[in-house]
Amino acid sequence: MEKEISRRFLKGMPVSPGIVMGKACVFQDILYLVERRNLEEGHAESEIARLKQAVRRVRDELIQDQLRVSREIGKREAEIFLAHVAS
C-alpha cells in the first residue's frame, strides 16, 4: 500500500528566484508550548534557582557540542555553538 502524502502550501520570502519542490521542515516556536502557571507565595526563589541551574546545564551542553563538532567536523563550523553560549 502506498503512503499517502499530504500537501501544504507555505508562503515565505524567497532567497533566490525559481520554483522548488521537495521536503521541507517546519519548526514551531517552542515558547508557544510553555505552560504558564502561578507560583505559591515564597516559591519564586526556588524557581529562579531551578532556572539558573537549567541555563548552566544547557550552557555546558553547548560547550560540549562545540568541542565535539570542532573535533569531528571543523573549528569554523563549531563556532555557531559559541554564539549561543555568549547569548
C-alpha positions in Angstrom: 0.0 0.0 0.0 1.4 3.4 -0.9 1.8 6.0 1.8 -0.5 9.0 1.3 1.4 12.3 1.0 -0.3 15.3 2.5 0.4 18.7 0.9 0.5 22.1 2.4 1.4 25.3 0.7 3.7 27.6 2.6 4.3 31.3 1.9 7.5 33.0 2.6 10.2 35.3 1.3 12.4 33.7 -1.4 16.1 34.0 -1.2 16.6 33.0 -4.9 14.4 33.0 -8.0 12.6 30.0 -9.2 10.3 27.2 -8.0 11.3 24.4 -5.7 9.7 21.2 -4.8 10.8 18.9 -2.1 10.7 18.1 1.6 10.5 21.0 4.0 10.9 21.0 7.7 8.5 23.3 9.6 9.7 24.3 13.0 7.4 25.7 15.7 8.4 28.3 18.2 8.7 26.3 21.4 7.6 29.2 23.5 4.1 28.5 22.4 4.4 25.2 24.2 5.5 26.6 27.6 3.0 26.0 30.3 2.1 29.1 32.2 1.3 28.6 35.9 1.1 30.6 39.1 3.5 30.1 41.9 2.6 29.9 45.5 3.9 32.7 47.7 7.5 32.1 48.7 8.4 29.7 45.8 9.8 32.3 43.4 13.4 32.0 44.8 13.5 28.2 44.3 12.1 28.6 40.8 14.7 31.1 39.9 17.4 28.8 41.2 16.0 26.0 39.1 16.0 28.2 36.0 19.7 29.2 36.7 20.6 25.6 37.1 18.9 24.7 33.8 20.7 27.6 32.0 24.0 26.4 33.3 23.3 22.8 32.2 22.3 24.0 28.7 25.5 26.1 28.5 27.6 23.1 29.5 25.9 21.0 26.8 26.5 23.7 24.2 30.2 23.8 25.1 30.5 20.0 24.9 28.7 20.1 21.5 31.0 22.8 20.3 34.1 20.8 21.3 32.7 17.6 19.6 31.7 19.4 16.4 35.1 21.2 16.3 36.9 17.8 16.6 34.7 15.9 14.2 33.8 18.5 11.5 35.8 21.6 12.0 36.5 24.6 14.2 34.8 27.1 11.9 31.6 25.0 11.8 31.6 24.7 15.6 31.7 28.4 16.2 27.9 28.6 16.0 27.7 27.0 19.4 29.8 29.7 20.9 27.4 32.3 19.6 24.6 30.6 21.6 26.8 30.4 24.7 27.5 34.1 24.5 23.8 35.0 24.4 
